[in-house]
Each structure stands twice: as C-alpha cells, then as structure tokens.
Amino acid sequence: MSFCGTGGLWHSSLIDRNLITAFVPFLPMERKHVKLCIEDDLRYKNREVTEHVVNQVADVLPYYPPNVKLFAASGCKRVSQKVDLMLDNDEL
C-alpha cells in the first residue's frame, strides 16, 4: 500500500525505483508539545519539573513565525541541549 502524494519527492528517482513506498506526513510542533519534551528531559535528568523552569527553557528556543512564535523551529531536537546549558549556568 503506497501513500505517495504530490509532495516534493513525487517525481523523484527514489520513488521511480521503489526505494520509498510511503510518505509519513508530520505537522510542526507547537510550544505546548515542546514543553512536554522539556518536562520529559528534566525528569530523565532527575530535576524538579516546575512551570517556571519549563517556561524558562521554552522561552530560549526558536519559534516561527517570528511575530507569533507558534511552531518550534527545531521541534524537540534542541531541548536537551538547552536544558543542559541552563543547568550548567545555574539558570534553573
């Protein structure tokens, strides 16, 4: 069963040679989803999870569009690094 649509790879040689048989669409992560990742990372590091700490880390991550800051520019990829940075700087 193929879910190929009319996306950017539709006429690609990868598709023509049957190397990709399905596309899995995704939506960008919103701030609320990133905050869940921050909470998970703090728990993993045995740190206290508070709304203040979660918001402090979430505030330093990039979002778009710049005027609304609705979607995370890098999803949860940078969360652990930002938590570490803030822990190292004693900002949490």
SULHUCOR-V194882 format. One record per pair of residues at least 6 apart in sequence whose C-alpha atoms are under 7 Angstrom apart, sorted by the first residue. I is the first residue (numbers start at 1). J is the second residue. D is the distance in Angstrom with one decimal. If there is no record, write none. Layout:
# SULHUCOR-V194882
i = {I | I}
j = {J | J}
d = {D | D}
This chain:
# SULHUCOR-V194882
i = {2 | 2 | 3 | 3 | 4 | 4 | 4 | 4 | 14 | 15 | 28 | 28 | 29 | 29 | 29 | 30 | 30 | 30 | 31 | 31 | 31 | 34 | 34 | 35 | 35 | 37 | 37 | 38 | 38 | 39 | 39 | 41 | 42 | 42 | 43 | 53 | 57 | 57 | 62 | 62 | 63 | 63 | 63 | 63 | 63 | 64 | 64 | 64 | 64 | 86}
j = {21 | 22 | 22 | 23 | 10 | 21 | 22 | 23 | 20 | 21 | 71 | 72 | 71 | 72 | 75 | 70 | 71 | 72 | 70 | 71 | 72 | 75 | 76 | 54 | 58 | 76 | 79 | 54 | 79 | 49 | 54 | 80 | 48 | 49 | 49 | 92 | 82 | 83 | 72 | 73 | 69 | 70 | 71 | 72 | 73 | 70 | 71 | 72 | 73 | 92}
d = {5.5 | 5.2 | 4.8 | 5.8 | 7.0 | 6.9 | 5.5 | 5.7 | 6.0 | 6.9 | 6.0 | 6.9 | 5.5 | 5.6 | 5.6 | 5.8 | 4.5 | 5.8 | 6.4 | 6.2 | 6.2 | 6.5 | 5.8 | 6.2 | 6.4 | 6.2 | 7.0 | 6.2 | 6.1 | 6.1 | 6.6 | 6.2 | 6.8 | 6.3 | 6.9 | 6.0 | 6.6 | 6.4 | 6.2 | 5.6 | 4.6 | 6.3 | 5.3 | 4.4 | 5.0 | 5.9 | 5.3 | 6.5 | 6.2 | 6.0}
